Amino acid sequence: MAVKLKATKREDLTKSTTKQIRNEGRVPAVIYGKAKDAQSISVDSVELVKTVRDEGRNAIISLNIENDKPVDVMLHEYQIDPLRDELVHADFYIVNMSEEMDVEVPLRLEGEAQGSKDGGVLQQPLYELQVRAKPGDIPEEIVVDISELAIGDTIAIADLPKASNYEFLEDEDTTIATVLPPDTLDDVEEAPDENNEPELVDADAEDKE
């Protein structure tokens, strides 16, 4: 079910007006799609942040732009002011609920690996997975239980349960999690780089010594 969010049209796109919109607690935004020209809008900053926090990055949002007919959108991109840690701009993409789309879904490892308890080192190469699904079938996150993962074991895409309403786009042999023996990790960190050239010694300096 789509989350409802109200939006206001933006006609004046000058910097002064945009700044005023932000000062009023609203986020300047753009909505666009395959069959629609880009339209400038603004949404309530608190409501947008709450929607993403509660429903996930790939939430379907029913955007109500004043008196227009609501449209189903997803948050495509957003910008944050690093100094103020505030949302300053957002892009919404109109989605067709009957068409599949490719998105990135957060990957979360659940549990404590047995290999970690035995002294091994857990490594997680990926934190997001590419998924193809209809907008309404996109999972909020992919959860993988690693509690039985022993030292030397690996979980790959091929080991994940097959879903009927979405598919993974990564290669099946792509590693999701693995537990390395502690000595193996030390060897990797301390191994010399064979590609490094030997240090050159200044012959003149040697003669002076």
TORMARNU-481057 format. One record per atom (N, C-alpha, C): residue in one letter; y negated, x, z negated; atom name; residue number from 1. Coordinates in steps of 0.2 Angstrom, whole numbers, m for minus. Layout:
N
[site 'A',[Y,X,Z],'CA',NUM]
...
//
This chain:
209
[site 'M',[6,4,0],'N',1]
[site 'M',[0,0,0],'CA',1]
[site 'M',[m6,4,0],'C',1]
[site 'A',[m11,3,4],'N',2]
[site 'A',[m17,7,5],'CA',2]
[site 'A',[m22,6,m1],'C',2]
[site 'V',[m25,11,m3],'N',3]
[site 'V',[m30,11,m8],'CA',3]
[site 'V',[m37,9,m5],'C',3]
[site 'K',[m40,4,m8],'N',4]
[site 'K',[m47,2,m6],'CA',4]
[site 'K',[m52,6,m8],'C',4]
[site 'L',[m57,8,m3],'N',5]
[site 'L',[m63,12,m5],'CA',5]
[site 'L',[m69,9,0],'C',5]
[site 'K',[m74,8,m4],'N',6]
[site 'K',[m80,6,0],'CA',6]
[site 'K',[m84,12,3],'C',6]
[site 'A',[m87,10,8],'N',7]
[site 'A',[m91,15,12],'CA',7]
[site 'A',[m98,12,14],'C',7]
[site 'T',[m103,16,15],'N',8]
[site 'T',[m110,14,17],'CA',8]
[site 'T',[m111,18,24],'C',8]
[site 'K',[m114,15,29],'N',9]
[site 'K',[m116,18,35],'CA',9]
[site 'K',[m122,23,33],'C',9]
[site 'R',[m122,28,37],'N',10]
[site 'R',[m128,33,37],'CA',10]
[site 'R',[m131,33,44],'C',10]
[site 'E',[m137,31,44],'N',11]
[site 'E',[m141,31,50],'CA',11]
[site 'E',[m146,37,50],'C',11]
[site 'D',[m149,39,44],'N',12]
[site 'D',[m153,45,44],'CA',12]
[site 'D',[m149,51,42],'C',12]
[site 'L',[m149,56,46],'N',13]
[site 'L',[m144,61,45],'CA',13]
[site 'L',[m148,68,44],'C',13]
[site 'T',[m155,67,42],'N',14]
[site 'T',[m159,73,40],'CA',14]
[site 'T',[m156,76,34],'C',14]
[site 'K',[m158,82,33],'N',15]
[site 'K',[m156,86,27],'CA',15]
[site 'K',[m159,83,20],'C',15]
[site 'S',[m165,80,20],'N',16]
[site 'S',[m168,77,14],'CA',16]
[site 'S',[m164,71,12],'C',16]
[site 'T',[m162,67,17],'N',17]
[site 'T',[m158,61,16],'CA',17]
[site 'T',[m151,62,13],'C',17]
[site 'T',[m148,67,16],'N',18]
[site 'T',[m141,69,14],'CA',18]
[site 'T',[m142,72,7],'C',18]
[site 'K',[m147,76,6],'N',19]
[site 'K',[m147,78,m1],'CA',19]
[site 'K',[m148,73,m6],'C',19]
[site 'Q',[m152,68,m4],'N',20]
[site 'Q',[m153,62,m9],'CA',20]
[site 'Q',[m147,58,m10],'C',20]
[site 'I',[m143,58,m5],'N',21]
[site 'I',[m136,54,m5],'CA',21]
[site 'I',[m132,58,m10],'C',21]
[site 'R',[m132,64,m10],'N',22]
[site 'R',[m128,68,m15],'CA',22]
[site 'R',[m130,67,m22],'C',22]
[site 'N',[m137,67,m23],'N',23]
[site 'N',[m140,66,m29],'CA',23]
[site 'N',[m139,60,m32],'C',23]
[site 'E',[m137,55,m28],'N',24]
[site 'E',[m135,48,m30],'CA',24]
[site 'E',[m128,47,m32],'C',24]
[site 'G',[m124,53,m31],'N',25]
[site 'G',[m117,53,m33],'CA',25]
[site 'G',[m113,51,m27],'C',25]
[site 'R',[m115,51,m21],'N',26]
[site 'R',[m111,49,m16],'CA',26]
[site 'R',[m110,55,m11],'C',26]
[site 'V',[m104,55,m7],'N',27]
[site 'V',[m102,60,m3],'CA',27]
[site 'V',[m104,59,4],'C',27]
[site 'P',[m108,63,8],'N',28]
[site 'P',[m108,62,15],'CA',28]
[site 'P',[m102,63,19],'C',28]
[site 'A',[m100,58,23],'N',29]
[site 'A',[m93,59,26],'CA',29]
[site 'A',[m94,57,34],'C',29]
[site 'V',[m88,58,37],'N',30]
[site 'V',[m88,56,44],'CA',30]
[site 'V',[m81,53,45],'C',30]
[site 'I',[m81,47,49],'N',31]
[site 'I',[m74,44,51],'CA',31]
[site 'I',[m74,44,58],'C',31]
[site 'Y',[m67,46,60],'N',32]
[site 'Y',[m66,46,68],'CA',32]
[site 'Y',[m59,45,69],'C',32]
[site 'G',[m57,44,75],'N',33]
[site 'G',[m50,43,77],'CA',33]
[site 'G',[m50,43,85],'C',33]
[site 'K',[m44,42,87],'N',34]
[site 'K',[m42,43,94],'CA',34]
[site 'K',[m46,38,99],'C',34]
[site 'A',[m47,32,96],'N',35]
[site 'A',[m51,27,100],'CA',35]
[site 'A',[m57,25,97],'C',35]
[site 'K',[m60,29,93],'N',36]
[site 'K',[m67,28,90],'CA',36]
[site 'K',[m71,34,90],'C',36]
[site 'D',[m77,33,92],'N',37]
[site 'D',[m82,38,91],'CA',37]
[site 'D',[m84,40,84],'C',37]
[site 'A',[m85,46,82],'N',38]
[site 'A',[m87,48,75],'CA',38]
[site 'A',[m93,44,73],'C',38]
[site 'Q',[m92,41,66],'N',39]
[site 'Q',[m97,37,63],'CA',39]
[site 'Q',[m99,41,56],'C',39]
[site 'S',[m105,41,55],'N',40]
[site 'S',[m107,44,49],'CA',40]
[site 'S',[m107,39,43],'C',40]
[site 'I',[m104,41,37],'N',41]
[site 'I',[m104,36,32],'CA',41]
[site 'I',[m105,40,25],'C',41]
[site 'S',[m105,36,20],'N',42]
[site 'S',[m105,40,13],'CA',42]
[site 'S',[m101,36,9],'C',42]
[site 'V',[m97,39,4],'N',43]
[site 'V',[m93,36,m1],'CA',43]
[site 'V',[m95,38,m8],'C',43]
[site 'D',[m93,34,m13],'N',44]
[site 'D',[m94,36,m20],'CA',44]
[site 'D',[m90,42,m22],'C',44]
[site 'S',[m93,47,m24],'N',45]
[site 'S',[m89,54,m26],'CA',45]
[site 'S',[m84,53,m31],'C',45]
[site 'V',[m85,49,m36],'N',46]
[site 'V',[m80,48,m42],'CA',46]
[site 'V',[m74,44,m39],'C',46]
[site 'E',[m76,39,m35],'N',47]
[site 'E',[m70,35,m33],'CA',47]
[site 'E',[m66,39,m28],'C',47]
[site 'L',[m69,43,m24],'N',48]
[site 'L',[m65,47,m19],'CA',48]
[site 'L',[m60,52,m23],'C',48]
[site 'V',[m63,56,m27],'N',49]
[site 'V',[m60,61,m31],'CA',49]
[site 'V',[m54,57,m35],'C',49]
[site 'K',[m55,52,m38],'N',50]
[site 'K',[m50,48,m42],'CA',50]
[site 'K',[m45,46,m37],'C',50]
[site 'T',[m46,44,m31],'N',51]
[site 'T',[m41,41,m26],'CA',51]
[site 'T',[m36,47,m25],'C',51]
[site 'V',[m39,53,m23],'N',52]
[site 'V',[m35,59,m21],'CA',52]
[site 'V',[m31,61,m27],'C',52]
[site 'R',[m34,61,m33],'N',53]
[site 'R',[m31,63,m39],'CA',53]
[site 'R',[m25,59,m41],'C',53]
[site 'D',[m26,52,m40],'N',54]
[site 'D',[m21,47,m42],'CA',54]
[site 'D',[m16,46,m37],'C',54]
[site 'E',[m18,46,m31],'N',55]
[site 'E',[m13,44,m25],'CA',55]
[site 'E',[m11,50,m21],'C',55]
[site 'G',[m14,56,m22],'N',56]
[site 'G',[m11,61,m18],'CA',56]
[site 'G',[m16,63,m12],'C',56]
[site 'R',[m15,69,m9],'N',57]
[site 'R',[m19,71,m4],'CA',57]
[site 'R',[m18,67,3],'C',57]
[site 'N',[m12,64,4],'N',58]
[site 'N',[m11,61,10],'CA',58]
[site 'N',[m11,53,9],'C',58]
[site 'A',[m15,51,4],'N',59]
[site 'A',[m15,43,3],'CA',59]
[site 'A',[m18,40,9],'C',59]
[site 'I',[m15,34,10],'N',60]
[site 'I',[m18,29,15],'CA',60]
[site 'I',[m24,25,11],'C',60]
[site 'I',[m30,26,14],'N',61]
[site 'I',[m36,23,11],'CA',61]
[site 'I',[m38,17,16],'C',61]
[site 'S',[m39,11,13],'N',62]
[site 'S',[m42,6,17],'CA',62]
[site 'S',[m49,6,16],'C',62]
[site 'L',[m53,9,21],'N',63]
[site 'L',[m60,10,20],'CA',63]
[site 'L',[m64,4,23],'C',63]
[site 'N',[m68,1,18],'N',64]
[site 'N',[m72,m5,20],'CA',64]
[site 'N',[m79,m2,21],'C',64]
[site 'I',[m81,m2,27],'N',65]
[site 'I',[m88,0,29],'CA',65]
[site 'I',[m93,m6,29],'C',65]
[site 'E',[m96,m7,24],'N',66]
[site 'E',[m101,m13,23],'CA',66]
[site 'E',[m97,m19,26],'C',66]
[site 'N',[m100,m23,31],'N',67]
[site 'N',[m97,m29,33],'CA',67]
[site 'N',[m92,m28,39],'C',67]
[site 'D',[m90,m22,41],'N',68]
[site 'D',[m85,m21,46],'CA',68]
[site 'D',[m78,m22,43],'C',68]
[site 'K',[m74,m23,48],'N',69]
[site 'K',[m67,m24,46],'CA',69]
[site 'K',[m64,m18,43],'C',69]
[site 'P',[m60,m18,38],'N',70]
[site 'P',[m58,m12,35],'CA',70]
[site 'P',[m53,m8,40],'C',70]
[site 'V',[m53,m2,39],'N',71]
[site 'V',[m49,2,43],'CA',71]
[site 'V',[m45,7,39],'C',71]
[site 'D',[m38,8,41],'N',72]
[site 'D',[m34,13,37],'CA',72]
[site 'D',[m36,20,39],'C',72]
[site 'V',[m37,24,34],'N',73]
[site 'V',[m39,31,36],'CA',73]
[site 'V',[m35,36,31],'C',73]
[site 'M',[m35,42,33],'N',74]
[site 'M',[m33,47,28],'CA',74]
[site 'M',[m38,52,27],'C',74]
[site 'L',[m39,56,22],'N',75]
[site 'L',[m43,61,21],'CA',75]
[site 'L',[m41,67,25],'C',75]
[site 'H',[m45,69,30],'N',76]
[site 'H',[m42,74,34],'CA',76]
[site 'H',[m45,81,32],'C',76]
[site 'E',[m51,82,30],'N',77]
[site 'E',[m54,88,28],'CA',77]
[site 'E',[m59,86,22],'C',77]
[site 'Y',[m61,91,18],'N',78]
[site 'Y',[m66,90,13],'CA',78]
[site 'Y',[m69,97,12],'C',78]
[site 'Q',[m75,97,9],'N',79]
[site 'Q',[m79,103,8],'CA',79]
[site 'Q',[m81,103,0],'C',79]
[site 'I',[m80,108,m3],'N',80]
[site 'I',[m82,109,m10],'CA',80]
[site 'I',[m87,114,m11],'C',80]
[site 'D',[m93,113,m15],'N',81]
[site 'D',[m98,118,m17],'CA',81]
[site 'D',[m94,122,m22],'C',81]
[site 'P',[m93,129,m21],'N',82]
[site 'P',[m89,133,m25],'CA',82]
[site 'P',[m93,134,m32],'C',82]
[site 'L',[m100,134,m31],'N',83]
[site 'L',[m104,136,m37],'CA',83]
[site 'L',[m105,130,m42],'C',83]
[site 'R',[m105,124,m39],'N',84]
[site 'R',[m106,118,m43],'CA',84]
[site 'R',[m99,114,m44],'C',84]
[site 'D',[m94,116,m40],'N',85]
[site 'D',[m87,113,m40],'CA',85]
[site 'D',[m88,106,m39],'C',85]
[site 'E',[m92,104,m34],'N',86]
[site 'E',[m93,97,m32],'CA',86]
[site 'E',[m91,96,m25],'C',86]
[site 'L',[m89,90,m23],'N',87]
[site 'L',[m87,88,m17],'CA',87]
[site 'L',[m93,86,m13],'C',87]
[site 'V',[m94,90,m7],'N',88]
[site 'V',[m101,89,m3],'CA',88]
[site 'V',[m100,86,3],'C',88]
[site 'H',[m94,85,6],'N',89]
[site 'H',[m93,82,13],'CA',89]
[site 'H',[m85,81,13],'C',89]
[site 'A',[m84,75,17],'N',90]
[site 'A',[m77,73,19],'CA',90]
[site 'A',[m77,70,26],'C',90]
[site 'D',[m71,72,29],'N',91]
[site 'D',[m69,69,35],'CA',91]
[site 'D',[m63,64,34],'C',91]
[site 'F',[m64,58,37],'N',92]
[site 'F',[m58,53,37],'CA',92]
[site 'F',[m56,52,44],'C',92]
[site 'Y',[m49,52,45],'N',93]
[site 'Y',[m46,51,51],'CA',93]
[site 'Y',[m43,44,51],'C',93]
[site 'I',[m44,40,56],'N',94]
[site 'I',[m41,33,57],'CA',94]
[site 'I',[m34,34,59],'C',94]
[site 'V',[m29,31,56],'N',95]
[site 'V',[m22,32,57],'CA',95]
[site 'V',[m19,25,60],'C',95]
[site 'N',[m14,26,64],'N',96]
[site 'N',[m11,20,67],'CA',96]
[site 'N',[m4,20,62],'C',96]
[site 'M',[m3,15,59],'N',97]
[site 'M',[2,14,54],'CA',97]
[site 'M',[9,14,57],'C',97]
[site 'S',[9,13,64],'N',98]
[site 'S',[15,12,67],'CA',98]
[site 'S',[17,19,71],'C',98]
[site 'E',[13,24,71],'N',99]
[site 'E',[14,30,74],'CA',99]
[site 'E',[15,36,69],'C',99]
[site 'E',[20,40,71],'N',100]
[site 'E',[21,46,67],'CA',100]
[site 'E',[16,51,68],'C',100]
[site 'M',[15,55,62],'N',101]
[site 'M',[10,60,62],'CA',101]
[site 'M',[13,66,58],'C',101]
[site 'D',[10,72,60],'N',102]
[site 'D',[12,78,56],'CA',102]
[site 'D',[7,80,51],'C',102]
[site 'V',[10,81,45],'N',103]
[site 'V',[5,82,39],'CA',103]
[site 'V',[9,88,35],'C',103]
[site 'E',[5,91,30],'N',104]
[site 'E',[7,95,25],'CA',104]
[site 'E',[8,92,18],'C',104]
[site 'V',[14,92,16],'N',105]
[site 'V',[15,89,9],'CA',105]
[site 'V',[17,94,4],'C',105]
[site 'P',[14,93,m2],'N',106]
[site 'P',[15,98,m7],'CA',106]
[site 'P',[22,99,m9],'C',106]
[site 'L',[24,105,m11],'N',107]
[site 'L',[31,106,m13],'CA',107]
[site 'L',[31,108,m20],'C',107]
[site 'R',[35,105,m25],'N',108]
[site 'R',[35,106,m32],'CA',108]
[site 'R',[42,108,m34],'C',108]
[site 'L',[43,113,m37],'N',109]
[site 'L',[49,115,m40],'CA',109]
[site 'L',[50,112,m47],'C',109]
[site 'E',[56,109,m48],'N',110]
[site 'E',[57,106,m55],'CA',110]
[site 'E',[62,109,m59],'C',110]
[site 'G',[61,110,m65],'N',111]
[site 'G',[66,113,m69],'CA',111]
[site 'G',[65,121,m70],'C',111]
[site 'E',[69,124,m74],'N',112]
[site 'E',[69,131,m75],'CA',112]
[site 'E',[76,134,m72],'C',112]
[site 'A',[75,138,m67],'N',113]
[site 'A',[81,141,m64],'CA',113]
[site 'A',[86,145,m69],'C',113]
[site 'Q',[92,144,m68],'N',114]
[site 'Q',[97,147,m72],'CA',114]
[site 'Q',[96,155,m72],'C',114]
[site 'G',[95,157,m65],'N',115]
[site 'G',[94,164,m64],'CA',115]
[site 'G',[88,167,m68],'C',115]
[site 'S',[82,163,m69],'N',116]
[site 'S',[77,165,m73],'CA',116]
[site 'S',[79,166,m80],'C',116]
[site 'K',[83,162,m83],'N',117]
[site 'K',[85,162,m90],'CA',117]
[site 'K',[89,169,m90],'C',117]
[site 'D',[93,171,m85],'N',118]
[site 'D',[97,177,m85],'CA',118]
[site 'D',[93,183,m84],'C',118]
[site 'G',[87,183,m83],'N',119]
[site 'G',[83,189,m82],'CA',119]
[site 'G',[80,190,m75],'C',119]
[site 'G',[82,185,m70],'N',120]
[site 'G',[80,186,m63],'CA',120]
[site 'G',[73,184,m62],'C',120]
[site 'V',[70,185,m56],'N',121]
[site 'V',[63,183,m55],'CA',121]
[site 'V',[63,178,m50],'C',121]
[site 'L',[60,172,m51],'N',122]
[site 'L',[60,166,m46],'CA',122]
[site 'L',[54,168,m42],'C',122]
[site 'Q',[56,167,m35],'N',123]
[site 'Q',[50,167,m30],'CA',123]
[site 'Q',[50,161,m26],'C',123]
[site 'Q',[44,159,m25],'N',124]
[site 'Q',[43,153,m21],'CA',124]
[site 'Q',[38,154,m15],'C',124]
[site 'P',[41,155,m9],'N',125]
[site 'P',[37,157,m3],'CA',125]
[site 'P',[33,152,m1],'C',125]
[site 'L',[35,146,m1],'N',126]
[site 'L',[31,140,1],'CA',126]
[site 'L',[28,135,m4],'C',126]
[site 'Y',[22,133,m3],'N',127]
[site 'Y',[20,128,m8],'CA',127]
[site 'Y',[18,121,m5],'C',127]
[site 'E',[19,121,2],'N',128]
[site 'E',[18,115,6],'CA',128]
[site 'E',[23,115,12],'C',128]
[site 'L',[25,109,14],'N',129]
[site 'L',[30,108,19],'CA',129]
[site 'L',[27,104,24],'C',129]
[site 'Q',[29,106,31],'N',130]
[site 'Q',[26,102,36],'CA',130]
[site 'Q',[31,96,37],'C',130]
[site 'V',[28,90,37],'N',131]
[site 'V',[32,84,38],'CA',131]
[site 'V',[30,79,43],'C',131]
[site 'R',[35,76,47],'N',132]
[site 'R',[33,71,52],'CA',132]
[site 'R',[35,64,50],'C',132]
[site 'A',[30,59,49],'N',133]
[site 'A',[32,53,47],'CA',133]
[site 'A',[27,48,49],'C',133]
[site 'K',[28,41,48],'N',134]
[site 'K',[23,36,49],'CA',134]
[site 'K',[19,37,43],'C',134]
[site 'P',[12,35,43],'N',135]
[site 'P',[8,36,38],'CA',135]
[site 'P',[10,32,31],'C',135]
[site 'G',[13,27,32],'N',136]
[site 'G',[15,23,26],'CA',136]
[site 'G',[22,26,23],'C',136]
[site 'D',[25,31,26],'N',137]
[site 'D',[31,34,24],'CA',137]
[site 'D',[30,41,22],'C',137]
[site 'I',[24,44,22],'N',138]
[site 'I',[23,51,20],'CA',138]
[site 'I',[24,51,12],'C',138]
[site 'P',[28,56,10],'N',139]
[site 'P',[29,56,3],'CA',139]
[site 'P',[23,60,m1],'C',139]
[site 'E',[22,58,m7],'N',140]
[site 'E',[16,61,m10],'CA',140]
[site 'E',[17,68,m12],'C',140]
[site 'E',[24,70,m13],'N',141]
[site 'E',[26,77,m14],'CA',141]
[site 'E',[33,78,m13],'C',141]
[site 'I',[36,84,m12],'N',142]
[site 'I',[43,85,m11],'CA',142]
[site 'I',[45,89,m17],'C',142]
[site 'V',[49,86,m21],'N',143]
[site 'V',[52,89,m27],'CA',143]
[site 'V',[59,92,m27],'C',143]
[site 'V',[60,98,m28],'N',144]
[site 'V',[66,101,m28],'CA',144]
[site 'V',[68,104,m35],'C',144]
[site 'D',[74,102,m37],'N',145]
[site 'D',[77,104,m43],'CA',145]
[site 'D',[80,111,m42],'C',145]
[site 'I',[78,115,m46],'N',146]
[site 'I',[80,122,m46],'CA',146]
[site 'I',[84,124,m52],'C',146]
[site 'S',[86,120,m56],'N',147]
[site 'S',[89,121,m63],'CA',147]
[site 'S',[96,125,m62],'C',147]
[site 'E',[99,124,m57],'N',148]
[site 'E',[106,127,m56],'CA',148]
[site 'E',[105,133,m51],'C',148]
[site 'L',[99,136,m50],'N',149]
[site 'L',[98,141,m45],'CA',149]
[site 'L',[100,148,m49],'C',149]
[site 'A',[105,151,m47],'N',150]
[site 'A',[107,157,m51],'CA',150]
[site 'A',[104,164,m47],'C',150]
[site 'I',[105,169,m51],'N',151]
[site 'I',[102,176,m48],'CA',151]
[site 'I',[106,177,m41],'C',151]
[site 'G',[102,178,m36],'N',152]
[site 'G',[104,179,m29],'CA',152]
[site 'G',[105,173,m25],'C',152]
[site 'D',[104,167,m28],'N',153]
[site 'D',[104,161,m24],'CA',153]
[site 'D',[98,159,m21],'C',153]
[site 'T',[98,155,m16],'N',154]
[site 'T',[92,153,m12],'CA',154]
[site 'T',[93,146,m10],'C',154]
[site 'I',[87,143,m10],'N',155]
[site 'I',[87,136,m7],'CA',155]
[site 'I',[83,136,m1],'C',155]
[site 'A',[85,133,4],'N',156]
[site 'A',[82,133,11],'CA',156]
[site 'A',[81,126,13],'C',156]
[site 'I',[77,125,18],'N',157]
[site 'I',[76,118,21],'CA',157]
[site 'I',[82,114,22],'C',157]
[site 'A',[87,118,24],'N',158]
[site 'A',[94,114,26],'CA',158]
[site 'A',[97,112,20],'C',158]
[site 'D',[95,114,14],'N',159]
[site 'D',[98,112,8],'CA',159]
[site 'D',[95,105,5],'C',159]
[site 'L',[90,103,8],'N',160]
[site 'L',[86,97,5],'CA',160]
[site 'L',[90,91,8],'C',160]
[site 'P',[90,86,4],'N',161]
[site 'P',[92,79,6],'CA',161]
[site 'P',[89,77,12],'C',161]
[site 'K',[93,74,17],'N',162]
[site 'K',[90,71,23],'CA',162]
[site 'K',[86,64,21],'C',162]
[site 'A',[80,63,23],'N',163]
[site 'A',[77,57,22],'CA',163]
[site 'A',[77,53,28],'C',163]
[site 'S',[77,46,28],'N',164]
[site 'S',[78,42,33],'CA',164]
[site 'S',[71,40,36],'C',164]
[site 'N',[66,41,32],'N',165]
[site 'N',[59,39,35],'CA',165]
[site 'N',[54,45,36],'C',165]
[site 'Y',[57,51,36],'N',166]
[site 'Y',[53,57,38],'CA',166]
[site 'Y',[57,63,39],'C',166]
[site 'E',[54,68,42],'N',167]
[site 'E',[58,74,44],'CA',167]
[site 'E',[54,80,43],'C',167]
[site 'F',[58,86,41],'N',168]
[site 'F',[54,92,40],'CA',168]
[site 'F',[54,96,47],'C',168]
[site 'L',[48,99,48],'N',169]
[site 'L',[47,102,54],'CA',169]
[site 'L',[48,110,54],'C',169]
[site 'E',[49,113,48],'N',170]
[site 'E',[51,120,47],'CA',170]
[site 'E',[58,121,49],'C',170]
[site 'D',[59,127,51],'N',171]
[site 'D',[66,129,53],'CA',171]
[site 'D',[71,128,47],'C',171]
[site 'E',[77,126,48],'N',172]
[site 'E',[82,124,43],'CA',172]
[site 'E',[83,130,38],'C',172]
[site 'D',[82,137,41],'N',173]
[site 'D',[84,142,37],'CA',173]
[site 'D',[78,145,33],'C',173]
[site 'T',[72,141,33],'N',174]
[site 'T',[66,143,30],'CA',174]
[site 'T',[67,143,22],'C',174]
[site 'T',[66,148,18],'N',175]
[site 'T',[67,149,11],'CA',175]
[site 'T',[62,145,7],'C',175]
[site 'I',[64,141,3],'N',176]
[site 'I',[60,137,m2],'CA',176]
[site 'I',[59,140,m9],'C',176]
[site 'A',[65,143,m11],'N',177]
[site 'A',[65,146,m18],'CA',177]
[site 'A',[71,151,m18],'C',177]
[site 'T',[70,156,m21],'N',178]
[site 'T',[76,161,m22],'CA',178]
[site 'T',[75,165,m29],'C',178]
[site 'V',[80,167,m32],'N',179]
[site 'V',[80,171,m38],'CA',179]
[site 'V',[82,178,m37],'C',179]
[site 'L',[78,183,m38],'N',180]
[site 'L',[79,190,m36],'CA',180]
[site 'L',[82,193,m43],'C',180]
[site 'P',[86,198,m42],'N',181]
[site 'P',[88,202,m48],'CA',181]
[site 'P',[82,206,m50],'C',181]
[site 'P',[81,207,m57],'N',182]
[site 'P',[75,211,m59],'CA',182]
[site 'P',[74,218,m56],'C',182]
[site 'D',[80,221,m55],'N',183]
[site 'D',[80,228,m52],'CA',183]
[site 'D',[78,228,m45],'C',183]
[site 'T',[80,223,m41],'N',184]
[site 'T',[78,222,m34],'CA',184]
[site 'T',[71,222,m34],'C',184]
[site 'L',[67,218,m38],'N',185]
[site 'L',[60,217,m37],'CA',185]
[site 'L',[57,224,m39],'C',185]
[site 'D',[59,228,m44],'N',186]
[site 'D',[56,234,m45],'CA',186]
[site 'D',[57,239,m39],'C',186]
[site 'D',[63,239,m36],'N',187]
[site 'D',[64,243,m30],'CA',187]
[site 'D',[59,241,m25],'C',187]
[site 'V',[57,235,m24],'N',188]
[site 'V',[53,233,m19],'CA',188]
[site 'V',[46,235,m20],'C',188]
[site 'E',[44,235,m27],'N',189]
[site 'E',[37,237,m29],'CA',189]
[site 'E',[36,244,m29],'C',189]
[site 'E',[41,248,m30],'N',190]
[site 'E',[41,255,m31],'CA',190]
[site 'E',[43,259,m25],'C',190]
[site 'A',[46,256,m20],'N',191]
[site 'A',[48,259,m14],'CA',191]
[site 'A',[43,263,m10],'C',191]
[site 'P',[43,269,m8],'N',192]
[site 'P',[38,272,m4],'CA',192]
[site 'P',[37,269,3],'C',192]
[site 'D',[31,269,5],'N',193]
[site 'D',[30,267,12],'CA',193]
[site 'D',[32,272,17],'C',193]
[site 'E',[37,271,21],'N',194]
[site 'E',[40,276,25],'CA',194]
[site 'E',[35,277,31],'C',194]
[site 'N',[30,273,32],'N',195]
[site 'N',[26,273,38],'CA',195]
[site 'N',[20,277,36],'C',195]
[site 'N',[19,279,29],'N',196]
[site 'N',[13,283,27],'CA',196]
[site 'N',[14,290,30],'C',196]
[site 'E',[8,292,33],'N',197]
[site 'E',[8,299,35],'CA',197]
[site 'E',[8,304,29],'C',197]
[site 'P',[11,310,30],'N',198]
[site 'P',[10,315,24],'CA',198]
[site 'P',[3,317,23],'C',198]
[site 'E',[1,319,17],'N',199]
[site 'E',[m6,321,16],'CA',199]
[site 'E',[m7,328,19],'C',199]
[site 'L',[m12,328,23],'N',200]
[site 'L',[m14,335,26],'CA',200]
[site 'L',[m17,339,21],'C',200]
[site 'V',[m15,346,22],'N',201]
[site 'V',[m18,351,17],'CA',201]
[site 'V',[m23,355,21],'C',201]
[site 'D',[m29,356,18],'N',202]
[site 'D',[m34,360,22],'CA',202]
[site 'D',[m32,367,21],'C',202]
[site 'A',[m30,370,27],'N',203]
[site 'A',[m28,377,27],'CA',203]
[site 'A',[m34,382,25],'C',203]
[site 'D',[m40,380,27],'N',204]
[site 'D',[m45,385,24],'CA',204]
[site 'D',[m46,384,17],'C',204]
[site 'A',[m45,378,14],'N',205]
[site 'A',[m46,378,7],'CA',205]
[site 'A',[m40,382,3],'C',205]
[site 'E',[m34,382,6],'N',206]
[site 'E',[m29,386,3],'CA',206]
[site 'E',[m30,394,4],'C',206]
[site 'D',[m33,396,9],'N',207]
[site 'D',[m35,403,10],'CA',207]
[site 'D',[m40,405,5],'C',207]
[site 'K',[m45,400,3],'N',208]
[site 'K',[m50,402,m2],'CA',208]
[site 'K',[m47,402,m9],'C',208]
[site 'E',[m42,399,m10],'N',209]
[site 'E',[m39,399,m16],'CA',209]
[site 'E',[m35,406,m17],'C',209]
//
